[in-house]
Amino acid sequence: MNTRFLETLVMLDRLKSFRETAQALCATQAAVSKRVEALEEELGVQLVDRSQRSLRLTRIGEQVVAQAEQILALEKQLKRSVQPDAPPSGRVRIGVIETVVHTWLTPLIHLLSARLPAVEPDITVDTAHNLREQFRQRKFDLLIQNDDVSELARSGESVLLPLCSFPMRWVARPTLLPHARTLRLEDLERVPLLTFSRTSGPRAHVKALFAGRAAEPRVCSFPSVQSIIQLTKGGFGVAAIPPVFVRQELAAGELEVRDGPALPPMAISLAHAEGTAPAVQAVARLTRTVVADYCEEIGPRWVSTQAFEDVHSP
């Protein structure tokens, strides 16, 4: 398929005029018309609705334009990538958990724009479980989450890089729980416990604390960090979350961190396929830089970069 014909159709859709399209492409109107007709013949469909006085594409034509734009973008990316010393470029699909959104995603996006302007980040926010499954299906180039995916690195399918670790603590309104002592399991059994989604590691850790006990705590699971914070501020229950999410509320005395049964830290890692594209590797390196700077800025009370070792590194 001649990509020049695709370019002509895309331009025609934008300008809605054969004359202006011909001028933009430095061609004649007859040449533009022949390109569109050749494309219609090759695809076996009508792309332009010729029954209307004003230029309109058919429904199939609109679909072809959407696909053509992607093909032309890939062609441009391919030509750029084979140039000597070409900077990383192209679309990088990134799956991230919401924890990242509430901590260092914004600095990452700013730095990507500044240092890798030819890279287009395509970000999806979801639970770790959903992201992991989509990563296995190759729907993401980069995965940033807190579940254990070390088996992918051991199998040689992926590179797994540590990023940071957030301590998990019990957070509540000051008036909700008994004071002057460390919280016990029986204290926590009396109130709803708020944590992450039903398939998450943190929820499994909370549930495991009460294994074998007569009383079953009410564990409420939420995929939204903001929902957990609002319910905790409203006194609905006790949250098992990284305190970094509520630094302002802690400083203002709206919430407090309470000592109690120990919870494992939330360890955040990054994974990408072995031998992936230069743009993906560049984003991975920049991500580690952003996270290191973030950890240094807010301090070890809230986050650590030394929580675990590289499972496999490039």
C-alpha positions, -999 to +999 in steps of 0.1 A: +000+000+000+013+034-010+016+055+022+014+087-001-022+077-008-029+074+029-013+108+035-036+123+008-067+108+024-057+121+059-051+156+045-084+155+026-102+147+058-086+176+076-091+202+049-124+190+034-114+202+000-097+186-030-083+220-041-068+228-007-054+193-003-037+196-037-021+229-027-009+215+007+006+184-011+020+204-040-001+183-064-029+188-088-066+182-080-066+154-106-037+137-089-054+139-055-086+125-069-067+096-086-049+087-053-081+085-034-097+064-062-067+041-063-069+037-025-107+029-028-100+003-055-072-013-034-093-015-003-125-024-021-146+002-003-159+037-009-140+063+012-156+096+000-193+102+000-198+117-034-236+121-030-231+152-008-223+187-021-198+193+007-169+169+010-175+141+036-159+108+042-180+077+045-181+059+078-156+034+065-135+063+052-133+078+087-122+044+101-095+042+074-083+077+083-079+067+119-058+037+109-039+057+083-028+083+109-013+055+130+005+040+100+019+074+090+031+080+126+049+047+127+065+054+093+078+087+106+090+070+138+108+043+118+126+068+096+136+088+126+149+058+145+174+047+118+191+080+117+225+082+134+223+093+170+185+095+167+170+103+201+144+078+216+110+083+200+076+068+197+047+057+219+055+040+252+025+023+269+029+025+307+007+007+332+008+022+367-009+017+400-027+046+417+000+049+443+023+063+416-003+089+406-004+102+442+034+103+446+059+108+417+039+104+384+037+142+378+075+148+381+080+118+357+057+133+331+074+167+334+108+152+330+098+130+301+085+161+283+118+179+289+143+152+282+125+128+258+102+151+238+099+126+210+085+100+233+048+098+237+038+083+271+004+065+270-005+059+306-031+035+321-040+036+358-054+004+373-051-022+400-018-042+402-037-074+394-053-060+362-021-043+351-001-075+356-024-095+334-024-069+307+014-068+308+015-106+303-006-100+272+019-074+259-005-046+262+020-025+281+057-017+273+063-007+310+047-020+341+050-001+374+032-019+403+037-035+437+028-072+431+055-099+428+064-104+391+098-119+398+089-151+379+089-130+347+125-120+353+136-155+362+121-169+331+140-144+310+109-128+296+113-094+314+137-071+331+126-063+367+139-031+384+133-020+420+121+016+424+111+024+460+093+011+490+065+028+510+060+018+547+025+006+554+010+019+587-023+021+605-039+056+600-071+069+617-088+099+631-074+107+666-107+101+683-115+067+667-092+043+687-079+039+722-048+060+731-018+055+753-009+020+739-001+001+708-031-011+689-039-048+693-058-071+669-089-069+691-089-031+687-088-035+649-115-061+650-140-035+663-137-011+633-138-013+595-103-017+581-098+002+548-072-008+523-066-015+486-085-036+461-096-071+468-068-086+446-041-065+461-011-076+482-018-051+510-054-064+515-040-100+517-015-089+543-043-073+564-065-104+562-035-126+571-031-109+605-064-123+616-060-158+604-072-184+629-089-158+651-125-162+662-135-127+651-135-118+614-126-082+608-145-061+583-120-054+556-132-028+531-114-028+497-111+002+474-093+006+441-092+044+447-067+059+472-087+091+474-118+070+486-097+055+514-084+089+525-119+105+525-135+076+545-106+076+570-109+114+575-146+109+580-140+085+608-155+054+590-126+032+598-088+026+601-067+027+570-038+004+562-020+026+537+014+044+532+013+075+554+029+095+525-006+097+510-018+118+540+011+140+549-009+171+550-037+156+571-011+142+595+006+176+598-028+193+604-038+168+631-068+155+611-053+120+611-027+102+630-004+072+625-008+045+652+016+017+661+000-017+658+005-051+641+033-048+616+025-046+579+049-054+551+060-023+531+046-017+497+076-023+473+072-007+439+090-022+409+092-016+372+092-043+345+097-043+308+103-069+282+138-082+276+154-065+246+127-038+243+128-007+222+153+021+230+124+045+239+111+020+265+146+016+280+151+054+281+118+059+299+128+031+324+161+048+332+144+082+336+118+067+359+145+054+382+161+089+383+128+105+391+120+081+419+155+085+434+151+123+434+116+120+449+128+097+477+156+120+485+133+150+486+107+137+509+129+115+531+132+080+545+103+085+569+079+083+539+097+062+513+129+043+507+149+033+477+169+006+495+141-018+502+151-047+480+178-058+454+175-059+417+161-093+406+175-088+371+189-058+355+200-050+319 
